Amino acid sequence: MSTNFKNYINVYEFECELPGSGKIVKYKPITTGQMKKLLIYENETSPVIQEKALDDLISSSVIDEDFDINKIYLEDRFFLLIEMRKNTKGKNFKFEFKCPKCKTVSPQTINLDSLKVVKLKDIKINTKIELTEQISVELKHVTRGEQKELEKYLDLNVSETQQMVEMQLLGYAAGITKIITPDGEETPKILDKKWMLENTPPAILDKLKNWYNNTAFGVEFTYTAKCISCKNSEVMDIPLTNFFF
């Protein structure tokens, strides 16, 4: 029996420029088989397992031989995921918005091409910030590989919510490349940096959050939803539920 038809399945290729590194990545649309594998993780609540599933999905679609998901920024990874969705399921994404004022549920549709994309090269970044009068740090954006390294420090016996909070704190620690004090510069290990963040006032952590907000790049995944009943408008994060299904 001839199987020549296989030569004509999923032959289309796309490419995009990552907003962080500027690297051009070539990929194919996500197949039904890949999405079936993703369904295995549909009810999975562990952030570690969820992220691994997305790594596998992205890596199995990229066709560049030198592509290494561990070497790309987290923001670039998310941008690439959005691009793959656009060329797999289409540019329109439908979801529901529950109005916080009147509780009406309204259908919403967004064209993913309309989302603003900010390139890292267009942002003026001062990598050094002052935490206190005696402590300053140098910061950078984190890659997926660096994030994965943090997973070994997680306590998997605690709730998924606690794991997510812990990963966020470890992520801030991973972004610190140097700690500067009157005694000089240090490059502590990850747990020492985490200890510093855990033993300072919340206002210190807010300074790190502000730095990342002010140097944010990639796709702005927000949308102004409007209630069909009371006409109330709310800026919201676009939900990822059923994003590929």
Number of C-alpha atoms within 10 A of each C-alpha: 3 5 6 8 7 9 8 8 9 11 9 10 13 14 15 15 15 22 23 22 15 13 13 11 16 16 21 19 21 20 14 11 9 15 13 12 13 17 14 10 15 12 8 11 12 15 15 17 12 15 13 13 16 16 16 14 19 22 14 14 17 23 16 12 7 8 14 12 18 16 14 19 22 20 22 24 22 17 23 23 15 19 19 25 20 18 16 15 14 13 16 13 19 13 15 14 19 14 20 12 11 12 12 15 14 15 14 16 12 16 12 17 12 11 13 12 15 16 17 18 12 11 12 9 14 11 14 17 15 15 18 11 8 10 14 17 21 16 22 18 19 19 20 19 15 18 18 15 13 18 16 8 12 15 12 13 8 9 11 15 12 14 19 15 11 17 20 14 17 23 20 21 24 23 21 22 18 17 19 18 14 9 8 7 13 12 14 14 11 20 14 12 21 19 13 12 18 13 9 12 9 10 10 16 16 12 14 21 13 11 18 16 10 12 18 18 22 21 19 15 17 13 18 12 23 18 21 15 12 12 12 13 15 14 10 12 12 19 15 10 9 10 13 17 11
